[in-house]
Amino acid sequence: MVYSVSQLNGEIRQLLEQGFRQISLVGEISNFAAPGSGHWYFTLKDERSQVRCAMFRGANQRAAMRPQNGSQVLVKAKVTLYEPRGDYQLIVEHLEDAGQGLLQQRYEQLKAKLGAEGLFAADRKRPLPEHIRKVGVLTSPTGAAIKDILAVMKRRDPSVEVIIYPTSVQGEAAVAQLQSMAQTAFERNEVDVLLVSRGGGSLEDLWCFNDEGFARLLTTAPMPVISAVGHEIDFTIADFVADMRAPTPSAAAELVTRDQQQQLQRAQALMQRLQQAQLRHIQRLKQQWQFLQTRLQQQHPQRLLQQQSQLADELQARASRALTQQLMRQRQQHTHLVRRLQSVHPEKRLAQYQQQLTILQQRLPQVMARLLRDKKSRQGQLMQSLNLVSPLNTLERGYAIVRKDSGEVVRRADDVASGEPVDVRLADGSFTARRD
């Protein structure tokens, strides 16, 4: 296969981008250029080699520093090929000072390692004691942190005793001193809580608090440990290992002390609650005494005898009223029954029936006469109606009824054979005839 230059550069670019997803490297900046487009172009080199780099505007706006020729930087970039020239180059996505970047890498690696071991787990964190009488402070005796801590504790609660475990908090010797004084504090075990503290600074200034050995030593503390290193935005490995983190040394001092004014107000509130509770208790005792005295009076034999006597009188009165009411009801019932008996007495009913019989006897001839007239009138009407439809009435008008010997009525002449006899019925009699 014969490649064109463009095809070759295109395939090499793909191979580079697929073979190197993202890399981190350290080098010195040279040939830095920042044209009006906002992109950065520079060369990254070391003692023997160099590579061209491009950092486009969207990425360089997030950079923590502006590159300068001669600066040592740590970059994260993708490897690619600039096809028009056939030059391979780096597309830089992140850029920072080399020293700061390496320390940050070491910090992140140690943080991930100790976190995976469970040293940051919440279930191993211990709460602060409820009553704190002695506070140990592992810090520089001349730094600003101890001054802030002592000022806050004196203002809030001067009764809390402070024991300082002096140590360096910056530089190469600081790690060994921190470990030595922390071990001393642990062996003495004379404080209720230990503050590990110093003021703010850069990552290099706070690096002794990111030491792995010091972090592991803090996990063996016999008392709760509060880490108050740097400012609120500063985080060290000691912060994650300690039982509690305070954003500043002053905040740590507030955590281990109670404000005197608040304590006084709380004491006054407790005293007032105690007095109110005592008054309520006395009131309850008075009410109980009065209740018992009342019960005693109610249970006195003379009182019971009086109640029983009064109850007997009431029962007697109730029995008398009930007897009287029952007698009245029986009298009323007797009167009612007598009236009913009188109303249904046979003599009275016999007199009533006799009176009804007399009335009926007087009315009977009239009723019979009227009934007879009605029957006669009805009979006349029926006779008249019957006469209207009677065959005899028809015969009276000159008609005749002709029947055969069988009794069959003859309606047509053809119904009678020649010489056959027939019976002819007229209004006043009948005779026999024969057909010619």
C-alpha positions in Angstrom: 0.0 0.0 0.0 1.3 3.4 -0.9 0.5 6.2 1.7 0.0 9.8 1.0 1.7 12.2 3.5 -1.7 13.1 5.0 -2.7 9.5 5.4 0.5 8.7 7.1 0.3 11.6 9.5 -3.4 10.8 10.2 -2.7 7.2 11.1 0.3 8.1 13.2 -1.8 10.7 15.1 -4.4 8.0 15.9 -1.7 5.6 17.1 -0.2 8.3 19.4 -3.6 9.3 20.8 -4.6 5.7 21.4 -1.3 4.6 22.8 -0.9 7.6 25.2 -4.3 8.4 26.8 -3.0 11.0 29.3 0.5 11.5 30.7 2.1 13.6 33.4 5.6 14.9 33.1 7.9 17.6 34.5 10.0 19.9 32.4 11.3 23.5 31.9 9.3 26.0 29.9 10.9 27.7 26.9 9.7 29.6 23.8 6.5 30.6 25.6 4.0 32.5 23.4 0.5 33.8 24.1 -1.0 35.2 20.9 -4.3 37.1 20.8 -6.3 33.9 20.4 -5.8 33.3 24.1 -4.0 29.9 23.5 -0.5 29.2 25.0 2.3 27.6 23.0 5.6 26.6 24.6 8.3 24.0 24.6 8.9 21.7 27.5 12.4 20.5 27.8 15.0 18.8 30.1 18.7 18.4 29.8 18.6 16.2 26.7 15.2 16.6 24.9 12.3 18.8 24.2 8.7 18.6 23.1 6.3 21.2 21.7 3.1 21.9 23.8 -0.1 23.7 23.2 -2.5 24.7 26.0 -5.8 26.1 24.6 -7.7 28.9 26.1 -10.4 26.8 27.7 -7.8 24.8 29.7 -5.3 27.6 30.5 -8.0 29.7 32.1 -8.1 27.2 34.9 -4.3 27.1 35.4 -3.0 28.1 38.8 0.0 29.9 37.3 1.0 31.7 34.1 4.0 30.0 32.5 7.3 31.8 32.2 10.5 30.8 30.3 12.7 28.8 32.7 9.8 27.7 35.0 9.8 24.1 36.1 6.2 22.8 35.7 4.2 19.7 36.1 1.8 19.1 33.3 -1.0 16.6 32.4 -1.4 16.3 28.7 -2.4 14.1 25.8 0.1 13.1 23.1 -0.9 13.9 19.5 0.5 14.8 16.1 0.1 18.2 14.4 -0.6 16.9 11.0 0.2 20.0 8.9 3.8 20.0 10.0 4.2 16.3 10.9 5.3 17.3 14.4 4.2 15.4 17.5 3.2 17.6 20.4 1.4 17.6 23.7 -2.1 19.1 24.3 -1.7 20.3 27.9 -4.9 20.1 30.0 -3.4 20.9 33.5 -0.3 22.9 34.5 1.1 23.8 37.9 4.4 24.5 39.6 6.6 21.4 39.6 7.5 21.5 43.2 3.9 22.1 44.3 2.6 19.5 41.9 4.9 16.7 43.1 4.0 17.4 46.7 0.4 17.4 45.8 0.8 14.0 44.1 2.6 12.6 47.2 -0.2 14.0 49.4 -3.0 12.4 47.2 -1.2 9.1 47.1 -0.7 8.9 50.9 -4.3 10.1 51.5 -5.6 7.3 49.2 -3.4 4.7 50.9 -4.4 5.5 54.4 -8.0 5.9 53.5 -8.0 2.5 52.0 -6.6 1.1 55.2 -9.6 2.6 57.1 -7.6 5.2 59.1 -10.1 7.9 58.2 -13.2 5.8 58.9 -15.9 7.6 61.0 -16.5 4.6 63.3 -13.0 4.9 64.7 -13.4 8.5 65.6 -13.9 9.2 69.3 -16.1 11.9 70.8 -14.7 14.6 73.0 -15.1 14.1 76.8 -18.1 15.9 78.4 -15.9 17.5 81.0 -12.5 18.7 79.9 -10.1 19.8 82.7 -6.7 19.5 81.0 -5.8 20.3 77.4 -2.5 19.4 75.7 -1.3 21.4 72.8 1.3 20.0 70.4 2.7 23.1 68.6 5.4 25.7 68.4 5.6 27.6 71.8 6.4 30.8 70.0 4.0 30.6 67.1 0.7 32.6 66.5 -1.3 29.4 67.0 -0.5 28.9 70.7 -1.2 32.6 71.4 -4.6 32.4 69.8 -5.4 29.2 71.7 -4.4 30.6 75.1 -6.3 33.8 74.5 -9.5 32.0 73.6 -9.2 29.6 76.5 -8.5 32.3 79.0 -11.5 34.3 77.8 -13.9 31.4 77.8 -12.8 29.2 80.7 -9.6 30.1 82.7 -10.1 27.0 84.9 -9.0 24.6 82.1 -5.3 23.7 82.5 -3.1 23.9 79.4 0.0 21.7 78.9 2.2 22.6 75.9 4.3 20.0 74.2 6.8 22.2 72.3 7.9 21.2 68.9 8.9 22.6 65.5 6.1 22.8 63.0 8.0 23.5 59.8 11.2 22.3 58.2 13.1 19.1 57.9 13.5 18.6 61.7 9.8 19.1 62.4 8.7 15.6 61.6 11.0 14.0 64.1 10.2 16.5 66.8 6.4 16.1 66.2 6.7 12.4 66.6 8.9 12.6 69.7 6.6 15.1 71.6 3.4 13.2 70.5 4.9 10.0 71.9 5.7 11.9 75.2 2.2 13.1 75.4 0.8 9.7 74.8 3.0 8.1 77.4 2.2 10.6 80.1 -1.5 10.5 79.3 -2.1 13.5 81.5 -4.6 15.5 79.4 -8.2 14.9 78.4 -7.7 15.9 74.8 -4.7 16.8 72.6 -4.6 19.7 70.1 -2.2 19.4 67.1 -1.9 22.9 65.8 -0.1 25.5 63.8 -0.9 28.6 61.8 -1.5 28.7 58.0 1.0 28.3 55.2 1.7 26.8 51.9 1.7 23.1 51.2 5.5 23.0 51.8 5.1 24.8 55.1 2.5 22.3 56.3 4.2 19.2 54.9 5.4 17.8 58.3 1.7 17.2 59.1 1.4 15.0 56.0 4.1 12.6 57.2 2.9 9.0 57.1 4.7 8.0 60.3 3.2 10.9 62.2 -0.2 10.1 60.9 0.0 6.5 62.0 1.3 7.6 65.4 -1.8 9.8 65.9 -4.0 6.7 65.5 -2.5 5.2 68.7 -3.3 8.3 70.9 -4.9 7.2 74.2 -7.0 10.5 74.3 -9.1 12.2 71.6 -7.0 14.2 69.1 -8.1 17.5 67.5 -6.2 18.6 64.4 -6.2 22.4 63.9 -3.5 22.9 61.2 -3.5 26.0 59.0 -6.6 27.9 57.8 -10.0 26.6 57.0 -9.1 25.8 53.4 -6.0 23.9 54.4 -6.3 20.1 54.7 -3.5 17.8 55.9 -3.3 14.1 56.5 -3.4 14.8 60.2 -6.9 16.3 59.8 -8.2 13.1 58.4 -6.6 10.8 60.9 -7.5 12.9 64.0 -10.8 12.3 65.9 -11.9 15.8 65.0 -10.8 18.6 62.7 -11.0 22.3 63.7 -10.8 24.9 60.9 -8.5 27.1 62.9 -6.5 27.0 66.2 -9.0 29.4 67.8 -11.9 27.2 66.8 -10.1 24.2 68.4 -9.8 26.2 71.6 -13.5 26.9 71.5 -14.3 23.2 71.1 -12.4 22.2 74.3 -13.8 25.0 76.5 -17.1 26.2 77.7 -17.9 29.9 77.7 -18.0 31.2 81.3 -21.0 33.5 80.6 -22.9 30.5 79.0 -21.9 28.4 82.0 -23.1 31.0 84.4 -26.4 31.4 82.5 -26.8 27.7 82.4 -26.1 27.5 86.1 -28.7 30.2 86.8 -31.2 28.4 84.6 -30.5 25.2 86.4 -30.9 26.9 89.8 -34.2 28.4 88.7 -35.4 25.0 87.4 -34.3 23.5 90.7 -36.3 26.1 92.7 -39.3 25.6 90.5 -39.0 21.8 90.9 -38.8 22.2 94.7 -41.8 24.5 94.7 -43.8 22.0 92.6 -42.6 19.2 94.9 -43.8 21.0 98.0 -47.1 21.9 96.3 -47.6 18.2 95.4 -46.8 17.2 99.0 -49.4 19.8 100.3 -52.0 18.5 97.8 -51.2 14.9 98.9 -51.5 15.8 102.6 -54.9 17.6 102.0 -56.1 14.6 100.0 -55.1 12.2 102.7 -56.7 14.4 105.4 -59.9 14.5 103.4 -59.8 10.7 103.0 -59.2 10.3 106.7 -62.2 12.4 107.5 -64.3 10.5 105.0 -63.2 7.2 106.5 -63.8 8.2 110.1 -66.3 5.8 111.9 -68.6 8.5 113.0 -68.7 9.8 109.5 -69.5 6.3 108.2 -72.2 5.9 110.9 -73.8 9.1 109.8 -73.7 8.1 106.2 -75.2 4.7 107.0 -78.0 6.3 109.1 -78.8 8.8 106.4 -78.8 6.0 103.8 -81.2 4.0 105.9 -83.5 7.0 106.2 -83.4 7.5 102.4 -84.1 3.8 101.8 -87.1 3.9 104.1 -88.4 7.0 102.5 -87.9 5.4 99.0 -89.7 2.2 100.2 -92.6 4.2 101.6 -93.0 6.2 98.3 -92.7 3.0 96.3 -95.4 1.3 98.4 -97.7 4.3 98.1 -97.2 4.5 94.3 -97.9 0.8 94.0 -101.1 1.0 96.0 -102.3 4.0 93.9 -101.6 2.0 90.7 -103.6 -1.0 92.0 -106.5 1.2 93.0 -106.5 2.8 89.5 -106.4 -0.6 87.9 -109.3 -1.8 90.1 -111.4 1.2 89.1 -110.7 0.6 85.4 -111.6 -3.1 85.7 -114.9 -2.3 87.4 -115.8 0.2 84.7 -115.0 -2.3 82.0 -117.0 -5.0 83.8 -120.0 -2.7 84.1 -119.8 -1.8 80.4 -119.9 -5.5 79.3 -122.5 -6.7 82.0 -125.1 -9.1 80.4 -128.1 -7.1 81.7 -126.9 -4.0 80.0 -126.2 -5.8 76.8 -129.6 -7.6 77.0 -131.4 -4.3 77.3 -129.5 -2.9 74.3 -130.3 -6.0 72.2 -134.0 -5.8 73.3 -134.1 -2.2 72.2 -132.5 -3.1 68.8 -135.1 -6.0 68.4 -138.0 -3.6 69.0 -136.7 -1.2 66.4 -136.1 -4.0 63.9 -139.6 -5.4 64.5 -141.0 -2.0 63.8 -139.0 -1.6 60.6 -139.7 -5.2 59.3 -143.2 -4.6 57.8 -142.0 -1.5 56.0 -138.9 -3.3 54.7 -141.0 -6.3 53.5 -143.6 -4.1 51.8 -140.9 -2.0 50.1 -139.1 -5.2 49.1 -142.3 -6.7 47.7 -143.0 -3.6 45.6 -139.5 -3.7 44.3 -139.8 -7.4 43.3 -143.2 -6.9 41.6 -141.8 -3.9 39.6 -138.8 -6.0 38.6 -141.0 -8.9 37.6 -143.1 -6.6 35.4 -140.0 -5.3 33.7 -138.7 -8.8 33.1 -142.1 -10.0 31.7 -142.2 -7.1 29.4 -138.6 -7.8 28.1 -139.4 -11.5 27.8 -142.6 -10.9 25.9 -140.7 -8.7 23.4 -138.4 -11.6 22.4 -140.9 -14.5 22.9 -141.7 -16.5 19.7 -145.4 -16.5 20.8 -145.4 -12.8 20.3 -144.1 -13.3 16.8 -146.8 -15.9 16.1 -149.5 -13.4 17.2 -148.5 -11.3 14.3 -149.5 -14.1 11.8 -146.3 -16.1 11.6 -146.0 -19.9 12.1 -143.3 -22.3 13.1 -142.9 -25.4 10.9 -141.1 -28.5 12.2 -140.4 -31.9 10.8 -141.3 -35.0 12.8 -137.7 -35.0 14.0 -138.3 -31.6 15.6 -136.0 -29.8 13.1 -137.3 -26.3 12.2 -138.0 -25.9 8.5 -136.5 -22.7 7.1 -136.8 -23.4 3.3 -139.3 -25.2 1.1 -136.6 -27.5 -0.2 -136.1 -28.8 3.3 -139.4 -30.8 3.1 -139.8 -33.6 0.7 -143.0 -34.1 -1.3 -145.7 -35.9 0.7 -143.6 -35.5 3.9 -145.8 -34.6 7.0 -144.8 -31.4 9.0 -146.1 -29.8 12.2 -147.4 -26.3 11.9 -147.5 -24.2 15.1 -149.7 -21.1 15.2 -150.4 -18.6 18.0 -153.6 -20.4 19.2 -152.7 -24.0 18.3 -151.1 -26.4 15.8 -152.0 -28.8 13.0 -150.3 -31.4 10.7 -149.8 -30.8 6.9 -148.2 -32.5 4.0 -146.3 -31.1 1.0 -147.9 -31.6 -2.4 
